[in-house]
Amino acid sequence: MIAVSFHPITTKRAVFGVVLMECLIILHAIVAYDHATEVWQAIARLSGRLSLLVFSAIFVLKGSTSSQWLPPRAFFVFAIAHGIHLIELLIYITLSQRELIPIRLAGGFVAYLIVFVMPWIEHQFEKGKLSSSAMEIYENVSLYYIWFIFLMAYIPRVLGKLPGVGGNMIEFITLLGITLAIFVWRFTRQIRNYIVKK
């Protein structure tokens, strides 16, 4: 009998997958829309969905028995995905001249700061410069804060308070549902693990 070894997704392959998906998103937007503003709005919107997908995988799997399904440097992969999304979003905002809401801008800035700092923290942990307990704290704080930002991005859409952002109500409700579901999944798992340890 031949033993089948498990090969987790490498960081390089994960980054390649993200970049490939971004290219497909751009191609789709160019084909589907005519006006430059609409094209970049679609690109920014869909790349945001891709970021949520990558984040959801990290949020659900980090710290679980299935964490081997994540690439070794998962936070780095997410930083790449969300960094590309940020560039696309800034292009759209520049073209559309949309007004920015200060409180949302401040919250988003902190989230992006966390997104770009976490790969460095992740690397420090890999080098043995951070303890497991410290890394766990960093992970939980960063993941739950970014989750909250995603949540606050979708609630106003479902309530119809952000007209002209693109997408439709079914999409918004689905994305909000995913955001809530991953919270329930992670939080209940952590509570269960805490009870078991006790």
Secondary structure, 3 states (H helix, E strand, C coil): CCCCCCCCCCHHHHHHHHHHHHHHHHHHHHHHCCCHHHHHHHHHHHHHHHHHHHHHHHHHHCCCCCHHHCCCCHHHHHHHHHHHHHHHHHHHHHHHCCCCCHHHHHHHHHHHHHHHHHHHHHHHHHCCCCCHHHHHHHHHHHHHHHHHHHHHHHHHHHCCCCCCCCCCHHHHHHHHHHHHHHHHHHHHHHHHHHHHHC
